[in-house]
Structures are given as structure tokens and as C-alpha cells.
Amino acid sequence: MSKLVRSISENGGIVCTAIDSTDIAARAEQIHCTSAVVTAAIGRLATAASLMGSQLKGEEDSVTLRLAGGGPAGSIIAVSDSKGNPRVYVQNPIVELPLNQYGKLDVKGAVGTQGYLQVIKDIGLKEPYAGQIPIVSGEIAEDITSYFAVSEQIPTVCGLGVLVNPDLTVKAAGGYLVQLMPGATDEEIDRLEQNVREMPAISKLIAEGATPEQVCERALAGFAPQILDEAYVEYRCNCSRERIERALISLGKKELNEMAQEQEKTEVACHFCNKKYHFSSEDLKTLAETC
């Protein structure tokens, strides 16, 4: 399982949340059978969703990140519960691109930059909260940083990274969110900016064995950080036959009856975990009667 840690500076002015999400990214790759650059993209977005989900308060709260940049990977959606357990879906799992100018996987090229990042928080209100910003880089971490600055007015630094092995398995993945609380001084901001500039890439830190606690310590060096809480998280889908039935019912009586007539058995696969559910023509007719 992956580990997520939240820490705070001694004076309470800065909060850092960090995660080793290697197992989450690896599970996403196994489910979706993605090419290397798409593995990096979905691993980053799932990591971001986990970090943001862990900030939610209610037991039933959830956050959805929808990235639609117009690139060849298509839309990417990551959802996390309030404990930080994410799941992810990508429209086009296989994208082959040359390495970028830095010799790294071209996540920006796969995601695209002509689109938006949408964040939907279901926190038990009558309507979910939704914020949307134009994509600023397509590298995802910068887009998450921009979202917090524009939509939530929280000064934030986000780091996300996924290292993919030559055999397409995940070597390391991780991320962090560093956020300033109201009242942070200019001196604290300058020190924090220096810390972030001096940090290696998060995927490199995780690959070299750094723990989420150590990532927090590096980000908050000089601020005497204290651990607030820690949790073990995993790639987790909440699909069920009942949820699939509700989705089918939403198609309407006419379409369900047509599906029942066209084929004896209907297979429906969950986008997030690829689990397959089977419905006979009689099952569909029964559902149609509830419409």
C-alpha cells in the first residue's frame, strides 16, 4: 500500500502533505495497460487526487479531477475518497510520443494544453462545489498549483512524478502539496521557496528511498515540522452491481428494452477498475420496468 503523511510547521503557518504513490500508479498501469507516457500522466493525476482527497473532512466526501487538454491521451479522470484512496480512468491508454527536450516522458504532449482542469468536490452540500481553470502547462503539477491559486486562493506548491521502467512497470511515484496558511511572513515564504527550489524531483526522491515523512522534512526544512497524521492508501474502486444498475436505469426504458431485444447478454465494464458485470435480457427488461 502507499503511504500519505501530513505535517505542519512549528508555528502552524505551512502545511505539507506528501505521498509515496508507487503502488497506486502501478495498479493504475496494470488495470489500464497504459503506454509509458500515459502511465506517467494517470499516475500523476491519481496522486494529486489522493493528496486532495485526504484534505476532505466528511466520511462520504469525494473529489474528482477531470483533465481535458485536447492531447492524444484524451480526457483523464481521477477520483478520491476522503481518506485519499484514488481511482483513475483515461480515454486513450496507448499513446506513443518521442521524449521531450529534457529526455523525459512527454506528459505535456500526451495531455495537451488546449483545455481545462476541473475539480469537483462532493462534500455533502445540495450541489457539489466545482472549480475550473485553463490548463497552464499540461504537466499536471503546475495545473494543480494554478487551480489552488485561482479557485481556492490558497498559495500552493505541488510536486508530482512517476518513473516508468523500460518494461513499462512503475519504478517510483509520489507527490506533495505545500500550502501557506493565512499570516505567513515574507521571510517564511522566501525560505519555503528556497527549500522547494533545492528539492530534487519527487519521483527521484521516492526512487532513492525517501519516505513521505522525509519529503515533508525537506520541504519544511527550517520550520521544525511536526507530523499531524499519516495513513496507508490504495487504488480503490467503489463500483458495484447496484451502481451499474442505476447507470443503466438512467438510460431510460426505451433504450433498455432495445438493448434487451438486440442481445441475450449485455456486458458492462467499470471504467475505473475494468470489472465486468453481466446482465441478461430479462435483467434489462426488469430494470426497464423501474424507469
C-alpha positions as CSV (number, residue, x, y, z in Angstrom):
1,M,0.0,0.0,0.0
2,S,1.0,3.6,-0.5
3,K,1.7,5.9,2.5
4,L,0.4,9.5,2.9
5,V,1.7,11.9,5.6
6,R,0.6,15.4,6.6
7,S,2.9,17.7,8.6
8,I,2.8,21.3,9.8
9,S,5.4,23.9,10.6
10,E,6.0,24.6,14.2
11,N,4.1,27.9,14.1
12,G,1.3,26.5,12.1
13,G,1.9,28.7,9.1
14,I,2.7,26.0,6.5
15,V,1.2,22.5,5.9
16,C,2.8,19.8,3.7
17,T,1.1,16.6,2.6
18,A,3.3,14.0,0.9
19,I,2.7,10.6,-0.5
20,D,4.7,7.6,-1.9
21,S,2.1,6.6,-4.5
22,T,4.2,3.9,-6.3
23,D,1.7,1.2,-5.6
24,I,-1.2,3.4,-6.7
25,A,0.4,4.2,-10.1
26,A,1.5,0.6,-10.5
27,R,-2.1,-0.6,-10.0
28,A,-3.4,2.0,-12.5
29,E,-1.0,0.8,-15.1
30,Q,-1.9,-2.8,-14.5
31,I,-5.7,-2.1,-14.9
32,H,-5.5,0.2,-17.9
33,C,-2.5,-1.4,-19.7
34,T,-1.1,2.1,-20.5
35,S,1.9,3.1,-22.5
36,A,4.8,4.7,-20.6
37,V,3.8,8.4,-21.1
38,V,0.1,7.7,-20.2
39,T,1.2,5.8,-17.1
40,A,3.1,8.9,-16.1
41,A,0.0,11.1,-16.7
42,I,-2.5,8.9,-14.9
43,G,-0.1,8.3,-12.1
44,R,0.4,12.0,-11.5
45,L,-3.3,12.8,-11.6
46,A,-4.2,9.9,-9.3
47,T,-1.5,11.1,-6.9
48,A,-2.9,14.6,-7.0
49,A,-6.4,13.3,-6.3
50,S,-5.2,11.3,-3.3
51,L,-3.4,14.3,-1.8
52,M,-6.5,16.5,-2.3
53,G,-9.0,13.8,-1.2
54,S,-7.1,13.5,2.1
55,Q,-7.9,17.1,2.8
56,L,-11.7,16.5,2.8
57,K,-13.4,16.2,6.2
58,G,-16.6,14.1,5.8
59,E,-16.6,10.4,5.7
60,E,-18.6,10.3,2.4
61,D,-16.8,13.3,0.8
62,S,-15.0,12.9,-2.5
63,V,-13.0,14.9,-5.1
64,T,-13.0,14.4,-8.8
65,L,-10.2,15.8,-11.1
66,R,-11.0,16.0,-14.8
67,L,-8.2,16.9,-17.1
68,A,-9.1,17.6,-20.7
69,G,-6.3,19.2,-22.6
70,G,-7.0,18.1,-26.2
71,G,-4.0,15.8,-26.4
72,P,-3.9,12.3,-27.8
73,A,-4.5,10.7,-24.4
74,G,-7.9,12.3,-24.3
75,S,-9.7,13.0,-21.1
76,I,-8.3,11.8,-17.8
77,I,-10.4,11.5,-14.7
78,A,-9.2,10.7,-11.2
79,V,-11.5,10.4,-8.2
80,S,-10.5,10.1,-4.5
81,D,-12.4,9.4,-1.3
82,S,-11.8,11.5,1.8
83,K,-9.2,9.0,3.1
84,G,-7.0,9.5,0.0
85,N,-7.9,6.3,-1.9
86,P,-8.0,7.2,-5.6
87,R,-9.1,5.6,-8.9
88,V,-8.4,6.8,-12.4
89,Y,-9.6,6.5,-16.0
90,V,-8.0,7.5,-19.3
91,Q,-9.8,7.8,-22.6
92,N,-6.9,6.6,-24.7
93,P,-4.4,4.3,-22.8
94,I,-1.9,3.9,-25.6
95,V,0.0,7.0,-26.8
96,E,3.5,6.9,-28.2
97,L,5.5,10.1,-28.3
98,P,9.2,11.0,-28.6
99,L,10.9,12.1,-25.3
100,N,10.7,15.8,-24.6
101,Q,13.6,18.2,-24.9
102,Y,14.8,17.2,-21.4
103,G,14.9,13.5,-22.4
104,K,11.8,12.7,-20.3
105,L,8.4,11.3,-21.0
106,D,6.3,14.0,-22.8
107,V,3.3,14.2,-20.4
108,K,2.5,17.6,-21.7
109,G,2.4,16.3,-25.2
110,A,0.1,13.4,-24.2
111,V,-2.3,15.6,-22.1
112,G,-2.3,18.7,-24.3
113,T,-2.6,22.3,-23.3
114,Q,-5.7,23.5,-25.1
115,G,-8.3,22.6,-22.5
116,Y,-9.1,22.7,-18.8
117,L,-8.7,21.2,-15.4
118,Q,-11.9,20.8,-13.5
119,V,-12.1,20.0,-9.8
120,I,-15.4,18.8,-8.3
121,K,-15.8,18.4,-4.6
122,D,-18.8,16.5,-3.3
123,I,-18.9,17.5,0.4
124,G,-22.5,16.7,1.3
125,L,-24.0,20.0,0.2
126,K,-27.0,20.3,-2.0
127,E,-24.8,20.8,-5.1
128,P,-21.1,19.7,-5.4
129,Y,-18.5,22.5,-5.5
130,A,-16.9,22.8,-8.9
131,G,-13.9,24.9,-10.0
132,Q,-12.4,25.0,-13.4
133,I,-9.2,26.6,-14.8
134,P,-7.5,26.6,-18.2
135,I,-4.6,24.2,-18.4
136,V,-1.4,26.2,-17.8
137,S,1.3,23.5,-18.7
138,G,-0.2,20.0,-19.1
139,E,2.5,18.7,-16.8
140,I,-0.3,18.4,-14.1
141,A,1.6,19.6,-11.0
142,E,1.7,23.2,-12.3
143,D,-2.0,22.9,-13.2
144,I,-2.9,21.8,-9.7
145,T,-0.8,24.7,-8.3
146,S,-2.7,27.1,-10.5
147,Y,-6.1,25.6,-9.5
148,F,-5.4,26.3,-5.8
149,A,-4.2,29.8,-6.5
150,V,-7.2,30.8,-8.8
151,S,-10.1,28.8,-7.5
152,E,-9.3,28.5,-3.7
153,Q,-6.9,31.4,-3.2
154,I,-4.5,29.1,-1.3
155,P,-0.8,29.7,-2.1
156,T,0.3,26.2,-3.0
157,V,3.3,24.4,-4.4
158,C,2.6,20.9,-5.9
159,G,5.1,18.3,-7.0
160,L,4.1,15.1,-8.8
161,G,6.2,12.5,-10.5
162,V,6.2,8.9,-11.9
163,L,9.2,7.0,-13.0
164,V,8.4,4.2,-15.5
165,N,10.7,1.2,-16.1
166,P,11.8,0.0,-19.6
167,D,9.3,-2.9,-19.2
168,L,6.5,-0.3,-18.6
169,T,6.1,-1.1,-14.9
170,V,6.2,1.7,-12.4
171,K,9.6,2.2,-10.6
172,A,8.5,5.0,-8.3
173,A,5.7,7.6,-7.9
174,G,5.0,10.3,-5.4
175,G,3.8,13.8,-4.8
176,Y,3.5,16.6,-2.3
177,L,1.4,19.7,-1.6
178,V,2.9,22.6,0.3
179,Q,0.3,25.2,1.3
180,L,0.6,28.5,3.1
181,M,-1.8,29.3,5.8
182,P,-3.0,32.9,6.4
183,G,-0.5,35.1,8.1
184,A,2.7,33.6,6.7
185,T,5.5,36.1,6.7
186,D,7.7,37.2,3.7
187,E,10.7,35.6,5.4
188,E,8.8,32.3,5.7
189,I,7.8,32.5,2.1
190,D,11.3,33.1,0.9
191,R,12.7,30.2,2.9
192,L,10.0,27.9,1.6
193,E,10.7,28.9,-2.0
194,Q,14.3,28.1,-1.5
195,N,13.5,24.7,0.0
196,V,11.3,23.9,-3.0
197,R,13.9,25.0,-5.5
198,E,16.6,22.8,-3.9
199,M,14.4,19.7,-3.8
200,P,15.1,17.0,-6.4
201,A,12.2,15.7,-8.4
202,I,9.8,13.9,-6.2
203,S,9.9,10.7,-8.3
204,K,13.7,10.7,-7.9
205,L,13.4,11.1,-4.1
206,I,11.0,8.2,-3.9
207,A,13.1,6.0,-6.2
208,E,16.1,6.7,-3.9
209,G,14.1,5.5,-0.9
210,A,12.9,8.8,0.7
211,T,9.7,8.3,2.8
212,P,6.8,10.8,2.8
213,E,8.0,11.9,6.2
214,Q,11.4,12.8,4.8
215,V,9.8,14.6,1.9
216,C,7.9,16.8,4.4
217,E,11.1,17.4,6.3
218,R,12.9,18.6,3.2
219,A,10.0,20.8,2.1
220,L,9.7,22.3,5.6
221,A,13.4,22.4,6.4
222,G,14.0,25.2,9.0
223,F,10.4,25.2,10.1
224,A,10.6,22.4,12.7
225,P,7.8,20.4,11.1
226,Q,5.6,18.1,13.2
227,I,3.6,15.1,11.8
228,L,-0.1,15.7,12.0
229,D,-1.3,12.4,10.7
230,E,-0.4,9.5,8.4
231,A,-2.4,6.9,6.6
232,Y,-2.0,4.0,4.2
233,V,-3.9,4.4,1.0
234,E,-4.5,2.3,-2.1
235,Y,-6.1,2.4,-5.6
236,R,-9.7,1.7,-4.7
237,C,-12.8,1.5,-6.8
238,N,-16.3,1.7,-5.3
239,C,-18.2,0.2,-8.2
240,S,-20.9,-2.4,-7.5
241,R,-23.7,-4.2,-9.4
242,E,-26.1,-1.8,-7.8
243,R,-24.3,1.3,-9.1
244,I,-24.1,-0.2,-12.6
245,E,-27.9,-0.9,-12.4
246,R,-28.5,2.7,-11.5
247,A,-26.4,3.8,-14.5
248,L,-28.4,1.5,-16.8
249,I,-31.7,2.8,-15.5
250,S,-30.6,6.3,-16.3
251,L,-30.5,5.3,-20.0
252,G,-34.3,5.1,-19.9
253,K,-37.0,2.5,-20.5
254,K,-36.9,2.6,-24.4
255,E,-33.1,2.1,-24.7
256,L,-33.1,-0.7,-22.1
257,N,-35.8,-2.6,-23.9
258,E,-34.0,-2.1,-27.2
259,M,-30.8,-3.5,-25.6
260,A,-32.7,-6.5,-24.3
261,Q,-34.1,-7.3,-27.7
262,E,-30.8,-6.9,-29.5
263,Q,-28.7,-9.4,-27.5
264,E,-29.2,-12.1,-25.0
265,K,-26.5,-10.9,-22.7
266,T,-25.0,-7.5,-22.1
267,E,-21.6,-6.9,-20.5
268,V,-20.8,-3.6,-18.8
269,A,-17.3,-2.8,-17.6
270,C,-16.3,-0.3,-15.0
271,H,-14.1,2.5,-16.4
272,F,-12.0,2.7,-13.3
273,C,-11.2,-0.9,-12.5
274,N,-12.3,-2.8,-15.6
275,K,-14.5,-5.2,-13.5
276,K,-17.2,-6.7,-15.7
277,Y,-20.9,-7.0,-14.9
278,H,-23.2,-9.2,-16.9
279,F,-26.9,-8.7,-17.5
280,S,-29.3,-11.0,-19.2
281,S,-32.1,-9.6,-21.5
282,E,-34.5,-10.4,-18.7
283,D,-32.4,-8.4,-16.2
284,L,-32.6,-5.4,-18.6
285,K,-36.4,-5.7,-19.0
286,T,-36.7,-5.8,-15.2
287,L,-34.6,-2.6,-14.9
288,A,-36.7,-1.0,-17.7
289,E,-39.8,-1.6,-15.7
290,T,-38.4,0.6,-12.9
291,C,-37.9,3.6,-15.2
